[in-house]
Amino acid sequence: MAEGVFQSLTHTPTHPLIKKSDSCGTGAYHLGSSPDSRTVATLEANNITTYRHSARKFSPSSDFDEFDYILAMDDENLEDLERLRKREAKRRGGEEGLGKVMLFGEFGGKRRKVGGRELGEEVMDPYYGGGEGFAVAFEQSTRFSRGFLERLEGGELS
């Protein structure tokens, strides 16, 4: 859902600062599958009708090169991605050229304390709930995407 929202806001690839966006998981769940029908219905209810996607797994050897920003949806995935980035940096002998890992909710405006760290929000996973969860995830994806773009366009992300 977040990728569909982001693409609708940037009209990827026409945004001058966004060459490509993609969505993937840190696990091999649902490989090759299309988005959940409730995700598609939520996007369509918000006039996002052209989004297409096929699930894939994050690939450290290529995704850290291809993307400048890797945005995690929740704390667990943030930890996984940070660990993968450290491993990839060690394998390569440094961090140069590796995409930055961040929590997507860092761009939402709300803060919380987690184990001594101050972090942004997590995207609430609506998969096991009802339609309300998809509406919440849509609102978060929209707010976080706008916040990310505002900081990117303002030169705050390097």
N, C-alpha and C positions, 0 to 999 in steps of 0.2 A: 504494500500500500504506500509506504513512504516513497519508494521510487516513482510510482505513478503520480503522486502529489508533486514531488520535486520536478519531474519532467513537465507537468502542466504549468508550473510556475516559471520555468526557464525555457520552455519550448526547445529543450535539448535537441539538437546541438546548436541552436541559433544564439544562445546567450554568449556574449563575448568572453566570459570567464569560465564557461563550462563546456568542455569538449565532449565529455562522455559521462554518463551515470549508469550504474548497474546495481543490482541487488543480489545478495547471495547469503548463504548461511555458513556457520562455522562447522556444522555437522552435515552429514550426507542425507538428511531427511528429504523426502519428496523430490529427489533428483529428476529433472525433466518435466515435473508437473507444472501446470498452469496455476495462477493464483486461486485461492479459496473463493468459492462462488459468492460468499458474503463480502469479501474484499471487493470483488468486481461490482457487486450490487451497490456497495457504499460509494465507490468511485463514480459509478454511473449516476447515482442519486445526486452527486455533486458536480455533474457535467464533465467528468473525465471519462471519455468513452473510447479513447484510442489506445489505452495502455495494454501492452502485451508483454508476457514474461514467461520464461522457462526456468525453474529452480535449478541452481547450481551450487557447488561448494566452493568456499573461498580457497584460492590458490596462492599461498605466500610467495612462491617463486615468480609469479607473474603479476598478481594484483598489487603488491607493494610497489612495483615499477609503473604499472599502468594508471594508478589512481593517486592523486595528491592527498586526498582525504578519505579515510576509511572510518565510517561512522557506525558505531555499535548502538544497538537498540536498547540494551540493558547491561547491568553490571557484570553478569556472568560472561556475556559475549565480549564485553570490553576487556575483561581479564584474559580471556582466550586470545583475543587479537593482540593485546600487549605482549603476551608470552610468545606468540608466533612472530611478532615483529622483532623482539629481542633475539630469538633464535635465528631469524633471517639475517639480522645485522651481524651476529657472531659468525655465521656461515660466510658472509661477504666481507668481513673484516671492517665493518663500519656502517653507519646509518645513512650515509650520503645517498640521496636518490630514493630513499624509502618513503612511501606515503605515511602521513601522520595518522595515528589512531586517536579517535576522540569519541566521547559519548554524544550521540545525536542530541540528547536532551540538554546538553550544555548550552544550546542555542534557544532554550525555551524560557529563560528568565527566572525560573524557580530553582532553589538550591536545597540540598539536604546533606547531612553528615552521614558518612558510611565508613566505619572502621578508621576514623582519624582523617579521612579525606573529605573534602567538600566537593560534591558532584551535582550535576544537573539531574533532571528527571529521567526516569526510564520510560520507554514506550511500553504501555501496557499491552501484553499479548492477548488478543481477543479470541484466539483460536478455540479455546474450550468453553467460552461463554456464549452469551446471546448477542443480539444485534447491537445492544447498547455499547458493548466493548469495541465494536468496529467503529462506531461514531466517535468514541473517545480516542481511539488510535488515529482516526482521520484528523481530528482536531489537533492532536499532538503533532502529527506529521506535517500539517500545514504550518503550525506555529514554529516548529523547529526548522523547517525548510526556509521560512521567511527570515528567521533569526540568523541562520547560517549565511544566506545570501546577503543580508544586510552587512554582516561582519566581513564577508569576502569582498563585497563591492566597496566597503569602506577601507579596505587595505589592512584590516586588523588581523587577518590570517596570513601567515607567511609560510 
